[in-house]
Amino acid sequence: MKMGKIKTLLKSGVLLDLYFFKNNKGNFIAMLIWPYLMLGLVVGMGFLFGSPSTFKKNIGFNIDPIAYFIASTVVMMASISVMWEVCGNVLFLRWLGALPYVIVAPHRMSIILVLSYVPRYLFYTFIQVVEFLPLLVLLEGVTAGIVKTLIMLLAVTVGMLPLLGFSALFASLLLIIKEESNVLNWLNPIILIFSGALYPTSLMPYWMWLVSRVLPTTYTVELARTIALIGSPELAPIMFLIGILMGLAVVYNILSYMLIGAGEKSAMKRGII
């Protein structure tokens, strides 16, 4: 794919979001409130079913549960965003009646779904992660708070790469069926649970732990939490997790590139679109 075409798709994503926020200021305000609502939900559930002392005992580290779950919240928001914006875009295009035109466009549909979304993901994620900076500074101090915020930005940026391909794989399935919203409604929570966003994978049953190993979100959660579990960042575990995420990115994006074409052909052959 030529660089000029890639720039066109990226530009389309940027302009779409700029005009969207220009005409939907209430949505922009809701986006700013959303991270703390999510954190409140996760922390509230934790205090409802346990206590900070029990949490520290189960984790095996003397850390602040709020700092730990900030990392979970960031990854949860990023994962939900990618799954809905890449997979759910198939549903949106179908509702608009534009899906057939996107499929016959010069670009592969997997490329359109991914590249047009990347600017939005980076913008949303940067804003939502930086929103937690004041809270992390209050809990951890200025230096530690800034370092942990930067590590979380790195985690959700690198974690995006395999998750885009992973989501595009499900988009190929959604081209064949007509129940996109139902699939995504149960798929997102299951992925978050198996990824350890709500509870560490090390404390899960063995079969759930095995499933978690193939999910890119698992390693994004672990990378984001690494800095929450230690007082200062250690390069070795961070680079190890980044290496796994990059490997998964190659595998899932290659698979999505190959299989989404099959989904398009199957959908057209059956007259679904």
N, C-alpha and C positions, 0 to 999 in steps of 0.2 A: 504494500500500500504506500503511495507516494506521500511525502511529508506535507505537501499542500493540502491533500484531502484530510489528513489527520488534523491539521490546524483548523480546517473548516468545521469539522465535527466538534472539536474542543471549543471553538468560538461560538458555535450554536448553543452549546451547553451554558456558557458564560452569559450570553445575551438572554437566554430563556430565564435564568435565575434573576438577573438584574431587573428585567421587566416584571417578573413575578412579584418580587419584593416591592417594587415601585408601586404596583397596583394592589398589593395585599399587605399593607403595613401591620395589620392585626396578626397575620401569619408570622411576620418577622418577630413581633413581640412574643408570640407564643413559642417560637424557636428559642428565644433567650430564656424563657421560664422553664422550658421542658427539661433541661439537665437536672435542675434541683428538684423537680417533681419526681423524676426517675430515682434520684439518689434518696429522696425521702421515702419512696416506696420500698426500695431495697433495704435500707437501714431500718425502717419501721417494721418490716417483716422479720428482720433479724432480732430486734428487741422484743417482738411479739412472741417468738418461739424460743428465745434463748436470752443470753446475757453476754456482756463483753468478756467476762472472765471465762465463761464456757467457750466462747469463740476463740480466745487466745489459747486455751488448753487444746482444743481440737486442731488448730493451725500449727501449734508448736512454736509460735513466735510471740514475743511481747510487743505487739504493734497496736496502733489505733484502728479499730474496726472501720471507722469512717474513712480514713485514708485508704484502707484496703478496698472498700466498696466503691470509692470514687473510681478506681481503675475498672471495676466491674461495670459501673454505670456507663463509663466512656465506651467500653467495648460493646455493651448491649445496644447503646444508641447507634453506634457505627454499624453493627451487624444488622439491626433492624432496617436501618437506612439503605444499606446495600441490597439486601434481599428484596425489599419492597420497591426500590427505585429501578433495579435491573429486572427482576422477575415481574414485579407488578406493572412495569411499563408496558409489558405485553397486554395486560388487562386494560390499561389506560388507552393504548392505541386501538385496541379492538372496540372499546366503547365509543371512541371518536370516529370509528370507521376508517381509520388511516392505516391499519395494520397491513392490508394488501399492498399499499403503496410503499410502505417501508420495506417490505420483503422484496419487491421488485426494484428497489433503489440500487444504484451502482455498487454501494458498499454492502459487505456482508452484514446481516442483522446483528450478529454477535458484536461486531465492531461498533455499530451504531449504538447499541444498548450500553456498551461499556464506555466508549470515549465521550459520548454526550453527557454522561453522568459524572465523570471524573472531576470536572471543575466544581460541581455542586457538592460532591463529597468532601473535597479538600476545604472548601469554604465553610460548610456546616461544621465539620469536625474541628477545624481550627478555632472557630468561635466557641463551640461547646466545651472544648478542653480548656481553653484559656479562661473560661468563666469560673472554673474550679481553682484557678491560681490563688485568689484571695483566701479561700478556705484552706488550701494546702499550706500557704504561708502562715496562716493563723495556727494551724496544727503542728507544722514541722519546722517553722522558721523560714526566713527569706531564702537562704541558699538552697536548703533541701527542698523547699516548695517549688522553686524555679527548676531545679534539676529534675524533680519528679514529673513536673508538667512537660518538660522537653522529652523525657523518656516516653510518656504516654502519647505525645504527638508522633514520635517515631514509631511506636507500636501500632497505632491505628493507621498510619500511612503505609507501613510495610505490610500490615495485616490486610489492607485493602486489596493488595495484588492477587493473592490466591482466592479471596472471597469474591472478587469480580468474576473470575472464571467459574467458581463454584455456583454462583448465582445464575450465570449464563447457561450452565448445564440444566438447571431447573427451568430456565426460560424456554429451552427446547422442548421440555415436557409440557409446559403450559401452552405451547403452540398447538399441541395435539388435543388437549382436553379443554373444556369450557368452564371449568370450576376453579379459575385461578385464585379468586379471593378466598375460597374455602381451603385450598391447599396451603396458601401462605399463612392463613390464620392459625393453623395448627403446626405448620412447619417451623416458623420462627421461634415459638416457645420451646419446642423440642430441641432445636439446635442450641439455644441458649442454655438449656438445662444440661445437655450432654457436654457442652463446652466448658462447664464449670463456672459460668458467669455468676450463678447464684450460690454455688457451693463447690468447694475444691474437688477436682476429679479424683484426687488420691483417696478420698473418703467414700467414693462411689463403689457399687458392686463391680466385680471384675469385668462382666460383659459390657457394662456401660463405659468403663474405662477404655476398653478396646475400641468401641465406637468413637469415643472422643478423640482417639489418636489420628483418625482420618479427617477430622473437621479442622479447617484452617482457623476457625474462631478459638479453638482450644489454645493454640500457641499464641494467638494475639492476646488472650486473657492472661496467659502465663507471663508473656513479655511485659504487659502493662503492670502486672502485680509484682514482678521481680523487684522493681524499685520501691514498691510499698513494703516489701518484706525485709529489705536491708537498709541499713543506715546510709550507705553510699553505694553508687552503682558499681558493680563488678562487671568487667568487660566480657569475661568468658561465658557466663550464662546468657548474657544479652546477645552475643554474636552467635551462640549455638541456636537460640530460638529464631533469630533472623535468618540463619541458614536454612532451617526447616521451613520457614514461611516462604522463602524464595524458591526452594525446591517444589513445594506444593503449588506455588504460583505457576511454575512452568508446566506441571502436570495438568492442573485444572484448566488453565487457559488453552492449552493444546487440545484437550478433550472437548472443551466447549466450542472451539473453533471448528472441530470436525463434526460434532454431533448436532449443533444447532441447524446446520444445513439439512441434515436428515429430518429434523423436526419440521422445517419449513416445507420440504417436499411431501412429507406425510400429511401435513395439514392441508396443503393445496390439493393433494390427490383425493382426500376424503371430503373436500369441499367445506372444511370448517371455517376457512377464511375466504 
